[in-house]
């Protein structure tokens, strides 16, 4: 995916996030959207990188805590909620030929 401005990225993510169960709760929807925008803009899944790209008027440490609490919430089902966006991006990749994947896996110790 080519680099996008944060407003354009936000709009794209919001459109797909509105198709998720997160849309039923405004705060969960906002957290999901900012998490995804931060991941896309930072090209990272690390919270400290994500929060640097979230343009909100709070301290980055506060935003990191907010996103960590969001992910730890038992009612939040990230895999299910990300599915709508993943399907949309795969469909777009069939048109423009590119897809951006961010994969977070635990390190394997030898």
VENKASUL-V494555 format. One line per field, one symbol per residue. phi: phi as a letter, one per 20 degrees, with the letter a starting at -180 (. if undefined). psi: psi as a letter, one per 30 degrees, with the letter a starting at -180 (. if undefined). Layout:
phi=???
psi=???
//
This chain:
phi=.fgcfffffgffffgfffeeffffcgfffffffffffffffelbdegffgffdeececfffffffffffgfefffedggfffggffffffffffeencbdddddcffeee
psi=klklleeeeeeeeeeeffflffffjeeeeeeeeeeeeeeeefhlgkeeeefffjilhlkeeeeeeeeeeeffkffkieeeefeeeeeeeeeeffefgkkkkjkjkkkkk.
//
